[in-house]
Amino acid sequence: MNQSVVKALNLLELFSEDVHELTLKEIAFRSNLPKPTAYRLLSSLEEMGFLYKLKDTEHDSRYRLGLKLLELGQLVADQLEVRRVALPSMKKLAEEINEAVHLVVVNHQQATYIEKVESNKALRLYTRIGKSSPLYIGSGPKLLLAYLEEDQQQNILREMNTKSLTEKTIQKEKLMKELTFIREQGYAYSVGEQDTDTTGISYPIFDHRNRVIAALTVSGLSSYFTGEGLQKIKTETLQTAMTISEKLGYRGQLRRD
């Protein structure tokens, strides 16, 4: 493994949703690298467009992520066939039920949101394309975890660190029972696990090999997920998941509750 490449990539990972800019001094400190080494790596990343340098003074500069990453990220997104196939159906579903619709996939040992269609409601959930979360929090991630191969699922369960996002985040013992229930009923349901007072419901999307490759997730304020409103959301979401799966070559039947 090329250690210079690894060190350079580690520098990119210092940036996050909460850390948009870093100085050379901060980067050297956080990466535990000598300043000359950090500067050399940063200069290469800047030259390639992965970082953008804002020069404040002769001796002080700040760095932020460059547009090259956005370009590459878009290429990755475009290569995800399920995203391309699912988006028209997701838009139609969002119009029908007026709730936020997400497409979630497994990304190593996390769940990543690769597409989103907003509702028309004034109050919207804080979710975004590219967001990742543990596979035990929320209806979409839990559904994906439930359908993983048993050995992969058990590895995640053994290593999981149940850092609660809300007081309703599911605990390990209950989660193991719920995963079995999800497979039996064919969908996942969560209340207040990612955000307080929100509900999510997810159905699996299958490919031509009958594998679950994504979760179709609808989420919104819990007050809208009751009675006839909830039943409509479940019916429409199930039908949309079936439509997307069929477009991907799936020829089975999704379980109806």
Secondary structure by P-SEA (a helix, b strand, c coil): ccaaaaaaaaaaaccccccccccaaaaaaaacccaaaaaaaaaaaaaaccbbbbbccccbbbbcccaaaaaaaaaaaaaaaaaaacaaaaaaaaaacccbbbbbbbccccccccbbbbccccccccccccccccccccaaaaaaaaaccaaaaaaaaaaccccccccccccaaaaaaaaaaaaaacbbbbcccccccbbbbbbbbbccccccccccccccccccccaaaaaaaaaaaaaaaaaaaaaaccccccccc
